[in-house]
């Protein structure tokens, strides 16, 4: 992954963390949401890389 992809993952994760913090969610809920955000972002970046390789 390039730096652009890592920066995107970090940005989205930080924004989601701030949203969870402002909503006053607990640590467990915030952790689960952040885990899913990381998995989701990683999946889409991997898919985009695979699509670029085919083209």
mmCIF entry with sequence, helices, sheets and N, C-alpha, C, O atoms, coordinates in Angstrom:
data_MODEL
# 
_entry.id   MODEL 
# 
_entity.id                         1 
_entity.type                       polymer 
_entity.pdbx_number_of_molecules   1 
# 
_entity_poly.entity_id                      1 
_entity_poly.type                           'polypeptide(L)' 
_entity_poly.nstd_linkage                   no 
_entity_poly.nstd_monomer                   no 
_entity_poly.pdbx_seq_one_letter_code       
;(UNK)(UNK)(UNK)(UNK)(UNK)(UNK)(UNK)(UNK)(UNK)(UNK)(UNK)(UNK)(UNK)(UNK)(UNK)(UNK)
(UNK)(UNK)(UNK)(UNK)(UNK)(UNK)(UNK)(UNK)(UNK)(UNK)(UNK)(UNK)(UNK)(UNK)(UNK)(UNK)
(UNK)(UNK)(UNK)(UNK)(UNK)(UNK)(UNK)(UNK)(UNK)(UNK)(UNK)(UNK)(UNK)(UNK)(UNK)(UNK)
(UNK)(UNK)(UNK)(UNK)(UNK)(UNK)(UNK)
;
_entity_poly.pdbx_seq_one_letter_code_can   XXXXXXXXXXXXXXXXXXXXXXXXXXXXXXXXXXXXXXXXXXXXXXXXXXXXXXX 
_entity_poly.pdbx_strand_id                 A 
# 
loop_
_entity_poly_seq.entity_id 
_entity_poly_seq.num 
_entity_poly_seq.mon_id 
_entity_poly_seq.hetero 
1 1  UNK n 
1 2  UNK n 
1 3  UNK n 
1 4  UNK n 
1 5  UNK n 
1 6  UNK n 
1 7  UNK n 
1 8  UNK n 
1 9  UNK n 
1 10 UNK n 
1 11 UNK n 
1 12 UNK n 
1 13 UNK n 
1 14 UNK n 
1 15 UNK n 
1 16 UNK n 
1 17 UNK n 
1 18 UNK n 
1 19 UNK n 
1 20 UNK n 
1 21 UNK n 
1 22 UNK n 
1 23 UNK n 
1 24 UNK n 
1 25 UNK n 
1 26 UNK n 
1 27 UNK n 
1 28 UNK n 
1 29 UNK n 
1 30 UNK n 
1 31 UNK n 
1 32 UNK n 
1 33 UNK n 
1 34 UNK n 
1 35 UNK n 
1 36 UNK n 
1 37 UNK n 
1 38 UNK n 
1 39 UNK n 
1 40 UNK n 
1 41 UNK n 
1 42 UNK n 
1 43 UNK n 
1 44 UNK n 
1 45 UNK n 
1 46 UNK n 
1 47 UNK n 
1 48 UNK n 
1 49 UNK n 
1 50 UNK n 
1 51 UNK n 
1 52 UNK n 
1 53 UNK n 
1 54 UNK n 
1 55 UNK n 
# 
_struct_asym.id          A 
_struct_asym.entity_id   1 
# 
loop_
_struct_conf.conf_type_id 
_struct_conf.id 
_struct_conf.pdbx_PDB_helix_id 
_struct_conf.beg_label_comp_id 
_struct_conf.beg_label_asym_id 
_struct_conf.beg_label_seq_id 
_struct_conf.pdbx_beg_PDB_ins_code 
_struct_conf.end_label_comp_id 
_struct_conf.end_label_asym_id 
_struct_conf.end_label_seq_id 
_struct_conf.pdbx_end_PDB_ins_code 
_struct_conf.beg_auth_comp_id 
_struct_conf.beg_auth_asym_id 
_struct_conf.beg_auth_seq_id 
_struct_conf.end_auth_comp_id 
_struct_conf.end_auth_asym_id 
_struct_conf.end_auth_seq_id 
_struct_conf.pdbx_PDB_helix_class 
_struct_conf.details 
_struct_conf.pdbx_PDB_helix_length 
HELX_P HELX_P1 AA1 UNK A 3  ? UNK A 22 ? UNK A 3  UNK A 22 1 ? 20 
HELX_P HELX_P2 AA2 UNK A 27 ? UNK A 54 ? UNK A 27 UNK A 54 1 ? 28 
# 
_struct_conf_type.id          HELX_P 
_struct_conf_type.criteria    ? 
_struct_conf_type.reference   ? 
# 
loop_
_atom_site.group_PDB 
_atom_site.id 
_atom_site.type_symbol 
_atom_site.label_atom_id 
_atom_site.label_alt_id 
_atom_site.label_comp_id 
_atom_site.label_asym_id 
_atom_site.label_entity_id 
_atom_site.label_seq_id 
_atom_site.pdbx_PDB_ins_code 
_atom_site.Cartn_x 
_atom_site.Cartn_y 
_atom_site.Cartn_z 
_atom_site.occupancy 
_atom_site.B_iso_or_equiv 
_atom_site.pdbx_formal_charge 
_atom_site.auth_seq_id 
_atom_site.auth_comp_id 
_atom_site.auth_asym_id 
_atom_site.auth_atom_id 
_atom_site.pdbx_PDB_model_num 
ATOM 1   N N  . UNK A 1 1  ? 0.843   -1.183 0.000   1.00 0.00 ? 1  UNK A N  1 
ATOM 2   C CA . UNK A 1 1  ? 0.000   0.000  0.000   1.00 0.00 ? 1  UNK A CA 1 
ATOM 3   C C  . UNK A 1 1  ? 0.881   1.236  0.000   1.00 0.00 ? 1  UNK A C  1 
ATOM 4   O O  . UNK A 1 1  ? 1.953   1.262  0.604   1.00 0.00 ? 1  UNK A O  1 
ATOM 5   N N  . UNK A 1 2  ? 0.409   2.237  -0.679  1.00 0.00 ? 2  UNK A N  1 
ATOM 6   C CA . UNK A 1 2  ? 1.150   3.479  -0.724  1.00 0.00 ? 2  UNK A CA 1 
ATOM 7   C C  . UNK A 1 2  ? 0.808   4.382  0.445   1.00 0.00 ? 2  UNK A C  1 
ATOM 8   O O  . UNK A 1 2  ? -0.103  4.108  1.225   1.00 0.00 ? 2  UNK A O  1 
ATOM 9   N N  . UNK A 1 3  ? 1.552   5.452  0.543   1.00 0.00 ? 3  UNK A N  1 
ATOM 10  C CA . UNK A 1 3  ? 1.315   6.409  1.618   1.00 0.00 ? 3  UNK A CA 1 
ATOM 11  C C  . UNK A 1 3  ? -0.063  7.051  1.501   1.00 0.00 ? 3  UNK A C  1 
ATOM 12  O O  . UNK A 1 3  ? -0.691  7.373  2.510   1.00 0.00 ? 3  UNK A O  1 
ATOM 13  N N  . UNK A 1 4  ? -0.531  7.237  0.269   1.00 0.00 ? 4  UNK A N  1 
ATOM 14  C CA . UNK A 1 4  ? -1.856  7.833  0.074   1.00 0.00 ? 4  UNK A CA 1 
ATOM 15  C C  . UNK A 1 4  ? -2.935  6.931  0.673   1.00 0.00 ? 4  UNK A C  1 
ATOM 16  O O  . UNK A 1 4  ? -3.862  7.414  1.324   1.00 0.00 ? 4  UNK A O  1 
ATOM 17  N N  . UNK A 1 5  ? -2.811  5.633  0.454   1.00 0.00 ? 5  UNK A N  1 
ATOM 18  C CA . UNK A 1 5  ? -3.786  4.689  0.997   1.00 0.00 ? 5  UNK A CA 1 
ATOM 19  C C  . UNK A 1 5  ? -3.739  4.651  2.519   1.00 0.00 ? 5  UNK A C  1 
ATOM 20  O O  . UNK A 1 5  ? -4.781  4.622  3.174   1.00 0.00 ? 5  UNK A O  1 
ATOM 21  N N  . UNK A 1 6  ? -2.544  4.649  3.077   1.00 0.00 ? 6  UNK A N  1 
ATOM 22  C CA . UNK A 1 6  ? -2.416  4.646  4.530   1.00 0.00 ? 6  UNK A CA 1 
ATOM 23  C C  . UNK A 1 6  ? -2.961  5.933  5.137   1.00 0.00 ? 6  UNK A C  1 
ATOM 24  O O  . UNK A 1 6  ? -3.587  5.910  6.197   1.00 0.00 ? 6  UNK A O  1 
ATOM 25  N N  . UNK A 1 7  ? -2.720  7.053  4.462   1.00 0.00 ? 7  UNK A N  1 
ATOM 26  C CA . UNK A 1 7  ? -3.249  8.326  4.943   1.00 0.00 ? 7  UNK A CA 1 
ATOM 27  C C  . UNK A 1 7  ? -4.771  8.317  4.926   1.00 0.00 ? 7  UNK A C  1 
ATOM 28  O O  . UNK A 1 7  ? -5.406  8.857  5.833   1.00 0.00 ? 7  UNK A O  1 
ATOM 29  N N  . UNK A 1 8  ? -5.359  7.709  3.905   1.00 0.00 ? 8  UNK A N  1 
ATOM 30  C CA . UNK A 1 8  ? -6.817  7.616  3.823   1.00 0.00 ? 8  UNK A CA 1 
ATOM 31  C C  . UNK A 1 8  ? -7.368  6.776  4.975   1.00 0.00 ? 8  UNK A C  1 
ATOM 32  O O  . UNK A 1 8  ? -8.357  7.152  5.604   1.00 0.00 ? 8  UNK A O  1 
ATOM 33  N N  . UNK A 1 9  ? -6.734  5.654  5.247   1.00 0.00 ? 9  UNK A N  1 
ATOM 34  C CA . UNK A 1 9  ? -7.186  4.792  6.342   1.00 0.00 ? 9  UNK A CA 1 
ATOM 35  C C  . UNK A 1 9  ? -7.100  5.531  7.672   1.00 0.00 ? 9  UNK A C  1 
ATOM 36  O O  . UNK A 1 9  ? -8.032  5.479  8.475   1.00 0.00 ? 9  UNK A O  1 
ATOM 37  N N  . UNK A 1 10 ? -5.994  6.212  7.903   1.00 0.00 ? 10 UNK A N  1 
ATOM 38  C CA . UNK A 1 10 ? -5.810  6.951  9.153   1.00 0.00 ? 10 UNK A CA 1 
ATOM 39  C C  . UNK A 1 10 ? -6.840  8.064  9.271   1.00 0.00 ? 10 UNK A C  1 
ATOM 40  O O  . UNK A 1 10 ? -7.426  8.248  10.338  1.00 0.00 ? 10 UNK A O  1 
ATOM 41  N N  . UNK A 1 11 ? -7.068  8.806  8.200   1.00 0.00 ? 11 UNK A N  1 
ATOM 42  C CA . UNK A 1 11 ? -8.027  9.909  8.236   1.00 0.00 ? 11 UNK A CA 1 
ATOM 43  C C  . UNK A 1 11 ? -9.433  9.412  8.558   1.00 0.00 ? 11 UNK A C  1 
ATOM 44  O O  . UNK A 1 11 ? -10.105 9.969  9.426   1.00 0.00 ? 11 UNK A O  1 
ATOM 45  N N  . UNK A 1 12 ? -9.875  8.380  7.872   1.00 0.00 ? 12 UNK A N  1 
ATOM 46  C CA . UNK A 1 12 ? -11.224 7.855  8.102   1.00 0.00 ? 12 UNK A CA 1 
ATOM 47  C C  . UNK A 1 12 ? -11.353 7.310  9.520   1.00 0.00 ? 12 UNK A C  1 
ATOM 48  O O  . UNK A 1 12 ? -12.382 7.504  10.167  1.00 0.00 ? 12 UNK A O  1 
ATOM 49  N N  . UNK A 1 13 ? -10.318 6.632  10.005  1.00 0.00 ? 13 UNK A N  1 
ATOM 50  C CA . UNK A 1 13 ? -10.355 6.075  11.354  1.00 0.00 ? 13 UNK A CA 1 
ATOM 51  C C  . UNK A 1 13 ? -10.400 7.176  12.404  1.00 0.00 ? 13 UNK A C  1 
ATOM 52  O O  . UNK A 1 13 ? -11.135 7.063  13.384  1.00 0.00 ? 13 UNK A O  1 
ATOM 53  N N  . UNK A 1 14 ? -9.632  8.230  12.216  1.00 0.00 ? 14 UNK A N  1 
ATOM 54  C CA . UNK A 1 14 ? -9.628  9.345  13.167  1.00 0.00 ? 14 UNK A CA 1 
ATOM 55  C C  . UNK A 1 14 ? -10.980 10.046 13.174  1.00 0.00 ? 14 UNK A C  1 
ATOM 56  O O  . UNK A 1 14 ? -11.493 10.383 14.241  1.00 0.00 ? 14 UNK A O  1 
ATOM 57  N N  . UNK A 1 15 ? -11.560 10.270 12.009  1.00 0.00 ? 15 UNK A N  1 
ATOM 58  C CA . UNK A 1 15 ? -12.880 10.913 11.940  1.00 0.00 ? 15 UNK A CA 1 
ATOM 59  C C  . UNK A 1 15 ? -13.918 10.047 12.654  1.00 0.00 ? 15 UNK A C  1 
ATOM 60  O O  . UNK A 1 15 ? -14.756 10.567 13.390  1.00 0.00 ? 15 UNK A O  1 
ATOM 61  N N  . UNK A 1 16 ? -13.868 8.742  12.443  1.00 0.00 ? 16 UNK A N  1 
ATOM 62  C CA . UNK A 1 16 ? -14.811 7.841  13.110  1.00 0.00 ? 16 UNK A CA 1 
ATOM 63  C C  . UNK A 1 16 ? -14.588 7.832  14.613  1.00 0.00 ? 16 UNK A C  1 
ATOM 64  O O  . UNK A 1 16 ? -15.550 7.780  15.379  1.00 0.00 ? 16 UNK A O  1 
ATOM 65  N N  . UNK A 1 17 ? -13.328 7.881  15.050  1.00 0.00 ? 17 UNK A N  1 
ATOM 66  C CA . UNK A 1 17 ? -13.035 7.933  16.481  1.00 0.00 ? 17 UNK A CA 1 
ATOM 67  C C  . UNK A 1 17 ? -13.606 9.200  17.105  1.00 0.00 ? 17 UNK A C  1 
ATOM 68  O O  . UNK A 1 17 ? -14.186 9.154  18.190  1.00 0.00 ? 17 UNK A O  1 
ATOM 69  N N  . UNK A 1 18 ? -13.445 10.321 16.429  1.00 0.00 ? 18 UNK A N  1 
ATOM 70  C CA . UNK A 1 18 ? -13.984 11.585 16.939  1.00 0.00 ? 18 UNK A CA 1 
ATOM 71  C C  . UNK A 1 18 ? -15.501 11.512 17.039  1.00 0.00 ? 18 UNK A C  1 
ATOM 72  O O  . UNK A 1 18 ? -16.085 11.986 18.014  1.00 0.00 ? 18 UNK A O  1 
ATOM 73  N N  . UNK A 1 19 ? -16.147 10.918 16.028  1.00 0.00 ? 19 UNK A N  1 
ATOM 74  C CA . UNK A 1 19 ? -17.604 10.775 16.063  1.00 0.00 ? 19 UNK A CA 1 
ATOM 75  C C  . UNK A 1 19 ? -18.041 9.911  17.248  1.00 0.00 ? 19 UNK A C  1 
ATOM 76  O O  . UNK A 1 19 ? -19.006 10.241 17.936  1.00 0.00 ? 19 UNK A O  1 
ATOM 77  N N  . UNK A 1 20 ? -17.338 8.820  17.482  1.00 0.00 ? 20 UNK A N  1 
ATOM 78  C CA . UNK A 1 20 ? -17.670 7.954  18.622  1.00 0.00 ? 20 UNK A CA 1 
ATOM 79  C C  . UNK A 1 20 ? -17.432 8.674  19.945  1.00 0.00 ? 20 UNK A C  1 
ATOM 80  O O  . UNK A 1 20 ? -18.212 8.525  20.885  1.00 0.00 ? 20 UNK A O  1 
ATOM 81  N N  . UNK A 1 21 ? -16.367 9.446  20.018  1.00 0.00 ? 21 UNK A N  1 
ATOM 82  C CA . UNK A 1 21 ? -16.057 10.194 21.237  1.00 0.00 ? 21 UNK A CA 1 
ATOM 83  C C  . UNK A 1 21 ? -17.126 11.241 21.518  1.00 0.00 ? 21 UNK A C  1 
ATOM 84  O O  . UNK A 1 21 ? -17.575 11.385 22.655  1.00 0.00 ? 21 UNK A O  1 
ATOM 85  N N  . UNK A 1 22 ? -17.536 11.972 20.481  1.00 0.00 ? 22 UNK A N  1 
ATOM 86  C CA . UNK A 1 22 ? -18.561 13.000 20.660  1.00 0.00 ? 22 UNK A CA 1 
ATOM 87  C C  . UNK A 1 22 ? -19.917 12.396 21.011  1.00 0.00 ? 22 UNK A C  1 
ATOM 88  O O  . UNK A 1 22 ? -20.722 13.034 21.689  1.00 0.00 ? 22 UNK A O  1 
ATOM 89  N N  . UNK A 1 23 ? -20.174 11.180 20.558  1.00 0.00 ? 23 UNK A N  1 
ATOM 90  C CA . UNK A 1 23 ? -21.426 10.494 20.881  1.00 0.00 ? 23 UNK A CA 1 
ATOM 91  C C  . UNK A 1 23 ? -21.374 9.845  22.267  1.00 0.00 ? 23 UNK A C  1 
ATOM 92  O O  . UNK A 1 23 ? -22.356 9.261  22.727  1.00 0.00 ? 23 UNK A O  1 
ATOM 93  N N  . UNK A 1 24 ? -20.214 9.954  22.926  1.00 0.00 ? 24 UNK A N  1 
ATOM 94  C CA . UNK A 1 24 ? -19.991 9.415  24.266  1.00 0.00 ? 24 UNK A CA 1 
ATOM 95  C C  . UNK A 1 24 ? -20.219 7.907  24.326  1.00 0.00 ? 24 UNK A C  1 
ATOM 96  O O  . UNK A 1 24 ? -20.805 7.389  25.277  1.00 0.00 ? 24 UNK A O  1 
ATOM 97  N N  . UNK A 1 25 ? -19.742 7.209  23.285  1.00 0.00 ? 25 UNK A N  1 
ATOM 98  C CA . UNK A 1 25 ? -19.821 5.751  23.278  1.00 0.00 ? 25 UNK A CA 1 
ATOM 99  C C  . UNK A 1 25 ? -18.741 5.198  24.189  1.00 0.00 ? 25 UNK A C  1 
ATOM 100 O O  . UNK A 1 25 ? -17.738 5.862  24.451  1.00 0.00 ? 25 UNK A O  1 
ATOM 101 N N  . UNK A 1 26 ? -18.946 3.999  24.664  1.00 0.00 ? 26 UNK A N  1 
ATOM 102 C CA . UNK A 1 26 ? -17.976 3.339  25.521  1.00 0.00 ? 26 UNK A CA 1 
ATOM 103 C C  . UNK A 1 26 ? -16.758 2.880  24.738  1.00 0.00 ? 26 UNK A C  1 
ATOM 104 O O  . UNK A 1 26 ? -16.726 2.945  23.509  1.00 0.00 ? 26 UNK A O  1 
ATOM 105 N N  . UNK A 1 27 ? -15.766 2.420  25.469  1.00 0.00 ? 27 UNK A N  1 
ATOM 106 C CA . UNK A 1 27 ? -14.517 1.978  24.850  1.00 0.00 ? 27 UNK A CA 1 
ATOM 107 C C  . UNK A 1 27 ? -14.751 0.751  23.971  1.00 0.00 ? 27 UNK A C  1 
ATOM 108 O O  . UNK A 1 27 ? -14.204 0.659  22.872  1.00 0.00 ? 27 UNK A O  1 
ATOM 109 N N  . UNK A 1 28 ? -15.560 -0.188 24.451  1.00 0.00 ? 28 UNK A N  1 
ATOM 110 C CA . UNK A 1 28 ? -15.798 -1.415 23.683  1.00 0.00 ? 28 UNK A CA 1 
ATOM 111 C C  . UNK A 1 28 ? -16.497 -1.115 22.359  1.00 0.00 ? 28 UNK A C  1 
ATOM 112 O O  . UNK A 1 28 ? -16.102 -1.630 21.314  1.00 0.00 ? 28 UNK A O  1 
ATOM 113 N N  . UNK A 1 29 ? -17.539 -0.279 22.406  1.00 0.00 ? 29 UNK A N  1 
ATOM 114 C CA . UNK A 1 29 ? -18.267 0.061  21.187  1.00 0.00 ? 29 UNK A CA 1 
ATOM 115 C C  . UNK A 1 29 ? -17.378 0.806  20.202  1.00 0.00 ? 29 UNK A C  1 
ATOM 116 O O  . UNK A 1 29 ? -17.395 0.529  19.003  1.00 0.00 ? 29 UNK A O  1 
ATOM 117 N N  . UNK A 1 30 ? -16.609 1.742  20.714  1.00 0.00 ? 30 UNK A N  1 
ATOM 118 C CA . UNK A 1 30 ? -15.704 2.509  19.855  1.00 0.00 ? 30 UNK A CA 1 
ATOM 119 C C  . UNK A 1 30 ? -14.660 1.597  19.222  1.00 0.00 ? 30 UNK A C  1 
ATOM 120 O O  . UNK A 1 30 ? -14.357 1.726  18.036  1.00 0.00 ? 30 UNK A O  1 
ATOM 121 N N  . UNK A 1 31 ? -14.115 0.681  20.004  1.00 0.00 ? 31 UNK A N  1 
ATOM 122 C CA . UNK A 1 31 ? -13.117 -0.246 19.477  1.00 0.00 ? 31 UNK A CA 1 
ATOM 123 C C  . UNK A 1 31 ? -13.667 -1.133 18.378  1.00 0.00 ? 31 UNK A C  1 
ATOM 124 O O  . UNK A 1 31 ? -13.004 -1.364 17.367  1.00 0.00 ? 31 UNK A O  1 
ATOM 125 N N  . UNK A 1 32 ? -14.884 -1.631 18.575  1.00 0.00 ? 32 UNK A N  1 
ATOM 126 C CA . UNK A 1 32 ? -15.501 -2.485 17.553  1.00 0.00 ? 32 UNK A CA 1 
ATOM 127 C C  . UNK A 1 32 ? -15.747 -1.697 16.275  1.00 0.00 ? 32 UNK A C  1 
ATOM 128 O O  . UNK A 1 32 ? -15.463 -2.185 15.182  1.00 0.00 ? 32 UNK A O  1 
ATOM 129 N N  . UNK A 1 33 ? -16.270 -0.488 16.403  1.00 0.00 ? 33 UNK A N  1 
ATOM 130 C CA . UNK A 1 33 ? -16.528 0.349  15.226  1.00 0.00 ? 33 UNK A CA 1 
ATOM 131 C C  . UNK A 1 33 ? -15.221 0.654  14.500  1.00 0.00 ? 33 UNK A C  1 
ATOM 132 O O  . UNK A 1 33 ? -15.164 0.569  13.273  1.00 0.00 ? 33 UNK A O  1 
ATOM 133 N N  . UNK A 1 34 ? -14.178 1.006  15.235  1.00 0.00 ? 34 UNK A N  1 
ATOM 134 C CA . UNK A 1 34 ? -12.893 1.315  14.604  1.00 0.00 ? 34 UNK A CA 1 
ATOM 135 C C  . UNK A 1 34 ? -12.305 0.083  13.917  1.00 0.00 ? 34 UNK A C  1 
ATOM 136 O O  . UNK A 1 34 ? -11.690 0.201  12.857  1.00 0.00 ? 34 UNK A O  1 
ATOM 137 N N  . UNK A 1 35 ? -12.486 -1.088 14.506  1.00 0.00 ? 35 UNK A N  1 
ATOM 138 C CA . UNK A 1 35 ? -12.017 -2.318 13.870  1.00 0.00 ? 35 UNK A CA 1 
ATOM 139 C C  . UNK A 1 35 ? -12.736 -2.547 12.545  1.00 0.00 ? 35 UNK A C  1 
ATOM 140 O O  . UNK A 1 35 ? -12.105 -2.868 11.537  1.00 0.00 ? 35 UNK A O  1 
ATOM 141 N N  . UNK A 1 36 ? -14.058 -2.382 12.549  1.00 0.00 ? 36 UNK A N  1 
ATOM 142 C CA . UNK A 1 36 ? -14.811 -2.554 11.312  1.00 0.00 ? 36 UNK A CA 1 
ATOM 143 C C  . UNK A 1 36 ? -14.437 -1.511 10.265  1.00 0.00 ? 36 UNK A C  1 
ATOM 144 O O  . UNK A 1 36 ? -14.386 -1.823 9.075   1.00 0.00 ? 36 UNK A O  1 
ATOM 145 N N  . UNK A 1 37 ? -14.176 -0.279 10.692  1.00 0.00 ? 37 UNK A N  1 
ATOM 146 C CA . UNK A 1 37 ? -13.759 0.767  9.750   1.00 0.00 ? 37 UNK A CA 1 
ATOM 147 C C  . UNK A 1 37 ? -12.425 0.389  9.116   1.00 0.00 ? 37 UNK A C  1 
ATOM 148 O O  . UNK A 1 37 ? -12.253 0.535  7.905   1.00 0.00 ? 37 UNK A O  1 
ATOM 149 N N  . UNK A 1 38 ? -11.485 -0.093 9.915   1.00 0.00 ? 38 UNK A N  1 
ATOM 150 C CA . UNK A 1 38 ? -10.184 -0.504 9.381   1.00 0.00 ? 38 UNK A CA 1 
ATOM 151 C C  . UNK A 1 38 ? -10.330 -1.657 8.395   1.00 0.00 ? 38 UNK A C  1 
ATOM 152 O O  . UNK A 1 38 ? -9.712  -1.646 7.331   1.00 0.00 ? 38 UNK A O  1 
ATOM 153 N N  . UNK A 1 39 ? -11.140 -2.647 8.742   1.00 0.00 ? 39 UNK A N  1 
ATOM 154 C CA . UNK A 1 39 ? -11.357 -3.777 7.836   1.00 0.00 ? 39 UNK A CA 1 
ATOM 155 C C  . UNK A 1 39 ? -12.026 -3.327 6.544   1.00 0.00 ? 39 UNK A C  1 
ATOM 156 O O  . UNK A 1 39 ? -11.633 -3.759 5.460   1.00 0.00 ? 39 UNK A O  1 
ATOM 157 N N  . UNK A 1 40 ? -13.024 -2.471 6.646   1.00 0.00 ? 40 UNK A N  1 
ATOM 158 C CA . UNK A 1 40 ? -13.763 -1.985 5.477   1.00 0.00 ? 40 UNK A CA 1 
ATOM 159 C C  . UNK A 1 40 ? -12.844 -1.193 4.554   1.00 0.00 ? 40 UNK A C  1 
ATOM 160 O O  . UNK A 1 40 ? -12.837 -1.416 3.343   1.00 0.00 ? 40 UNK A O  1 
ATOM 161 N N  . UNK A 1 41 ? -12.072 -0.273 5.116   1.00 0.00 ? 41 UNK A N  1 
ATOM 162 C CA . UNK A 1 41 ? -11.150 0.527  4.315   1.00 0.00 ? 41 UNK A CA 1 
ATOM 163 C C  . UNK A 1 41 ? -10.087 -0.361 3.667   1.00 0.00 ? 41 UNK A C  1 
ATOM 164 O O  . UNK A 1 41 ? -9.763  -0.191 2.492   1.00 0.00 ? 41 UNK A O  1 
ATOM 165 N N  . UNK A 1 42 ? -9.555  -1.292 4.426   1.00 0.00 ? 42 UNK A N  1 
ATOM 166 C CA . UNK A 1 42 ? -8.559  -2.205 3.877   1.00 0.00 ? 42 UNK A CA 1 
ATOM 167 C C  . UNK A 1 42 ? -9.103  -3.034 2.734   1.00 0.00 ? 42 UNK A C  1 
ATOM 168 O O  . UNK A 1 42 ? -8.412  -3.251 1.739   1.00 0.00 ? 42 UNK A O  1 
ATOM 169 N N  . UNK A 1 43 ? -10.340 -3.501 2.867   1.00 0.00 ? 43 UNK A N  1 
ATOM 170 C CA . UNK A 1 43 ? -10.969 -4.289 1.810   1.00 0.00 ? 43 UNK A CA 1 
ATOM 171 C C  . UNK A 1 43 ? -11.109 -3.482 0.529   1.00 0.00 ? 43 UNK A C  1 
ATOM 172 O O  . UNK A 1 43 ? -10.764 -3.965 -0.550  1.00 0.00 ? 43 UNK A O  1 
ATOM 173 N N  . UNK A 1 44 ? -11.611 -2.256 0.638   1.00 0.00 ? 44 UNK A N  1 
ATOM 174 C CA . UNK A 1 44 ? -11.806 -1.446 -0.558  1.00 0.00 ? 44 UNK A CA 1 
ATOM 175 C C  . UNK A 1 44 ? -10.487 -1.047 -1.209  1.00 0.00 ? 44 UNK A C  1 
ATOM 176 O O  . UNK A 1 44 ? -10.386 -1.030 -2.436  1.00 0.00 ? 44 UNK A O  1 
ATOM 177 N N  . UNK A 1 45 ? -9.489  -0.730 -0.416  1.00 0.00 ? 45 UNK A N  1 
ATOM 178 C CA . UNK A 1 45 ? -8.191  -0.385 -0.994  1.00 0.00 ? 45 UNK A CA 1 
ATOM 179 C C  . UNK A 1 45 ? -7.597  -1.601 -1.696  1.00 0.00 ? 45 UNK A C  1 
ATOM 180 O O  . UNK A 1 45 ? -7.033  -1.469 -2.782  1.00 0.00 ? 45 UNK A O  1 
ATOM 181 N N  . UNK A 1 46 ? -7.716  -2.781 -1.092  1.00 0.00 ? 46 UNK A N  1 
ATOM 182 C CA . UNK A 1 46 ? -7.233  -4.007 -1.730  1.00 0.00 ? 46 UNK A CA 1 
ATOM 183 C C  . UNK A 1 46 ? -7.969  -4.259 -3.042  1.00 0.00 ? 46 UNK A C  1 
ATOM 184 O O  . UNK A 1 46 ? -7.352  -4.624 -4.043  1.00 0.00 ? 46 UNK A O  1 
ATOM 185 N N  . UNK A 1 47 ? -9.299  -4.063 -3.038  1.00 0.00 ? 47 UNK A N  1 
ATOM 186 C CA . UNK A 1 47 ? -10.074 -4.250 -4.268  1.00 0.00 ? 47 UNK A CA 1 
ATOM 187 C C  . UNK A 1 47 ? -9.643  -3.274 -5.356  1.00 0.00 ? 47 UNK A C  1 
ATOM 188 O O  . UNK A 1 47 ? -9.496  -3.666 -6.513  1.00 0.00 ? 47 UNK A O  1 
ATOM 189 N N  . UNK A 1 48 ? -9.439  -2.012 -5.001  1.00 0.00 ? 48 UNK A N  1 
ATOM 190 C CA . UNK A 1 48 ? -9.008  -1.018 -5.991  1.00 0.00 ? 48 UNK A CA 1 
ATOM 191 C C  . UNK A 1 48 ? -7.638  -1.371 -6.562  1.00 0.00 ? 48 UNK A C  1 
ATOM 192 O O  . UNK A 1 48 ? -7.399  -1.186 -7.755  1.00 0.00 ? 48 UNK A O  1 
ATOM 193 N N  . UNK A 1 49 ? -6.741  -1.875 -5.723  1.00 0.00 ? 49 UNK A N  1 
ATOM 194 C CA . UNK A 1 49 ? -5.418  -2.281 -6.200  1.00 0.00 ? 49 UNK A CA 1 
ATOM 195 C C  . UNK A 1 49 ? -5.547  -3.449 -7.169  1.00 0.00 ? 49 UNK A C  1 
ATOM 196 O O  . UNK A 1 49 ? -4.874  -3.475 -8.199  1.00 0.00 ? 49 UNK A O  1 
ATOM 197 N N  . UNK A 1 50 ? -6.403  -4.413 -6.850  1.00 0.00 ? 50 UNK A N  1 
ATOM 198 C CA . UNK A 1 50 ? -6.608  -5.562 -7.740  1.00 0.00 ? 50 UNK A CA 1 
ATOM 199 C C  . UNK A 1 50 ? -7.205  -5.130 -9.076  1.00 0.00 ? 50 UNK A C  1 
ATOM 200 O O  . UNK A 1 50 ? -6.824  -5.652 -10.123 1.00 0.00 ? 50 UNK A O  1 
ATOM 201 N N  . UNK A 1 51 ? -8.132  -4.184 -9.044  1.00 0.00 ? 51 UNK A N  1 
ATOM 202 C CA . UNK A 1 51 ? -8.748  -3.687 -10.282 1.00 0.00 ? 51 UNK A CA 1 
ATOM 203 C C  . UNK A 1 51 ? -7.708  -2.965 -11.131 1.00 0.00 ? 51 UNK A C  1 
ATOM 204 O O  . UNK A 1 51 ? -7.684  -3.127 -12.351 1.00 0.00 ? 51 UNK A O  1 
ATOM 205 N N  . UNK A 1 52 ? -6.843  -2.163 -10.492 1.00 0.00 ? 52 UNK A N  1 
ATOM 206 C CA . UNK A 1 52 ? -5.794  -1.453 -11.242 1.00 0.00 ? 52 UNK A CA 1 
ATOM 207 C C  . UNK A 1 52 ? -4.822  -2.427 -11.898 1.00 0.00 ? 52 UNK A C  1 
ATOM 208 O O  . UNK A 1 52 ? -4.354  -2.183 -13.010 1.00 0.00 ? 52 UNK A O  1 
ATOM 209 N N  . UNK A 1 53 ? -4.519  -3.524 -11.218 1.00 0.00 ? 53 UNK A N  1 
ATOM 210 C CA . UNK A 1 53 ? -3.601  -4.512 -11.784 1.00 0.00 ? 53 UNK A CA 1 
ATOM 211 C C  . UNK A 1 53 ? -4.177  -5.139 -13.048 1.00 0.00 ? 53 UNK A C  1 
ATOM 212 O O  . UNK A 1 53 ? -3.433  -5.442 -13.982 1.00 0.00 ? 53 UNK A O  1 
ATOM 213 N N  . UNK A 1 54 ? -5.485  -5.337 -13.088 1.00 0.00 ? 54 UNK A N  1 
ATOM 214 C CA . UNK A 1 54 ? -6.116  -5.950 -14.257 1.00 0.00 ? 54 UNK A CA 1 
ATOM 215 C C  . UNK A 1 54 ? -6.169  -4.996 -15.444 1.00 0.00 ? 54 UNK A C  1 
ATOM 216 O O  . UNK A 1 54 ? -6.139  -5.434 -16.594 1.00 0.00 ? 54 UNK A O  1 
ATOM 217 N N  . UNK A 1 55 ? -6.247  -3.700 -15.175 1.00 0.00 ? 55 UNK A N  1 
ATOM 218 C CA . UNK A 1 55 ? -6.316  -2.704 -16.257 1.00 0.00 ? 55 UNK A CA 1 
ATOM 219 C C  . UNK A 1 55 ? -4.953  -2.315 -16.644 1.00 0.00 ? 55 UNK A C  1 
ATOM 220 O O  . UNK A 1 55 ? -4.779  -1.487 -17.538 1.00 0.00 ? 55 UNK A O  1 
# 
